[in-house]
Amino acid sequence: MLPLPPATQALLLANIAVYFLERLLGGGFFSAFALWPIGSGEFWPWQIGTYAFLHGSFEHLFFNMLGLWMFGSELEQVWGQKRYLQFFAASVVAAALTQLLVNALLGNGAPTIGASGGLFGLLLAFAMIFPNRIILLFFVIPMKAKYLVALYGLIELYQGAYVMNTGVAHFAHLGGMLGGLLMLRYWRGQLPFRRR
């Protein structure tokens, strides 16, 4: 088992605590902190970050936290706490902005919740740093990280474009990957950022 470094542990505990708080306080808590479309009348700026700590079901929470533990723990050990949290935040914010844009274009009024955007950013980073690391898809199919993440990205793009009204924010997932990619390129001084 991978060790649980402090920032990953804090994110896991925060998500679990908010899940139970959400169940205890109900709809008002959800409405205040979920990411609502800008034109809905329920949007507030803090939702760009708080939505990532809300989850619709125990399964939603479980699989997001499993991914956070699997990929986040190792990335935190590579980067340290500060960079890791910066990266995760950039992925969460990029996912939120992407989803807000898509909701505005499609006229979708549903709120967005979950840490998946941040998790997809971590997946992308893991595949870029450890491209040949073997990961078990569905816990049984061995696949190199770079192929697994490319496959996930293509599936999310397809489902976002062609599979409507599933209740899953596929473009938020892609936005998280984009935010992660931009953060890595910023750190490396690669285009579109100036070399430092």
Secondary structure as UniProt FT lines:
FT   HELIX           6..25
FT   HELIX           27..33
FT   HELIX           38..40
FT   TURN            45..46
FT   HELIX           47..50
FT   HELIX           51..53
FT   HELIX           58..67
FT   HELIX           68..72
FT   HELIX           73..79
FT   HELIX           81..106
FT   HELIX           116..129
FT   TURN            131..132
FT   STRAND          134..137
FT   TURN            138..140
FT   STRAND          141..144
FT   HELIX           145..162
FT   HELIX           170..188
FT   TURN            191..192
//
